[in-house]
Amino acid sequence: MPSTPVQAAAEGLPITEAPFRDPLTPRGRVSCDIDMAQLRKMGMKELRDLRKVLYTVAEVISGFCCQPRFLTEDGKNYNAAGNVLEDICDFLGSYEQAAVNISVAAKPKTSSEVEWRGWAILGFEADCAEDLAPFAVKAAEFVRDEAEARSREARRPKVAPDMEVAQ
């Protein structure tokens, strides 16, 4: 049997069948990804604020997971709804970690950005810390970094806004 060429959709033939979509699936996005590019565009304060909200929402969901309605009858495991909530909690935790990772890698220039970076990282570290001493050392390092940035800013010559630049 000879094979005959078939025109492909990319060559102008209309697509007559759409790929299968569950009719019960809502419109719009149905999955979530961590948008690292968007995180990289954020300033330190935005990253700190986002981290705090992600942590808080995950804590609230975690609290719901402990309720009997999200456990199996024996109370030892999550039921199907509890598993969904746990997956959402895990995703939020991963997003929070990504925001912190971006903060750790950042090299802020201004003292306020240095301060916000410190709060973003220390907030995360405080939530994970088991011992106070290593946490206190990190906090002291962030205080030092902010003080150094403020000192650099104070040494910069100030230019009056109404001064004309000589040509």
ZIQUI-V116540 format. One record per pair of residues at least 24 apart in sequence whose ideal C-beta (glycine too) atoms are under 8 Angstrom apart, sorted by the first residue. I is the first residue (numbers start at 1). J is the second residue. If there is no record, write none. Layout:
i->{I | I}
j->{J | J}
This chain:
i->{32 | 34 | 34 | 34 | 36 | 36 | 39 | 39 | 39 | 40 | 42 | 42 | 43 | 43 | 44 | 44 | 44 | 44 | 44 | 44 | 44 | 44 | 44 | 44 | 45 | 45 | 45 | 47 | 47 | 47 | 47 | 47 | 47 | 47 | 47 | 48 | 48 | 48 | 48 | 48 | 48 | 50 | 51 | 51 | 51 | 51 | 51 | 51 | 51 | 52 | 54 | 54 | 54 | 54 | 54 | 55 | 55 | 55 | 55 | 55 | 57 | 58 | 58 | 58 | 58 | 61 | 61 | 61 | 61 | 62 | 65 | 96 | 97 | 100 | 108 | 109 | 110 | 110 | 111 | 111 | 111 | 111 | 111 | 114 | 114 | 114 | 114 | 115 | 117 | 118 | 118 | 118 | 118}
j->{91 | 94 | 95 | 98 | 98 | 102 | 98 | 99 | 102 | 102 | 99 | 102 | 113 | 116 | 103 | 106 | 108 | 112 | 113 | 114 | 115 | 116 | 117 | 120 | 112 | 113 | 116 | 99 | 100 | 102 | 103 | 106 | 116 | 117 | 120 | 103 | 116 | 117 | 119 | 120 | 123 | 99 | 96 | 99 | 100 | 103 | 120 | 123 | 124 | 123 | 92 | 93 | 95 | 96 | 99 | 92 | 96 | 123 | 124 | 127 | 92 | 89 | 92 | 93 | 96 | 85 | 88 | 89 | 92 | 89 | 89 | 124 | 124 | 124 | 149 | 149 | 149 | 153 | 146 | 149 | 150 | 152 | 153 | 142 | 145 | 146 | 149 | 146 | 142 | 142 | 143 | 145 | 146}
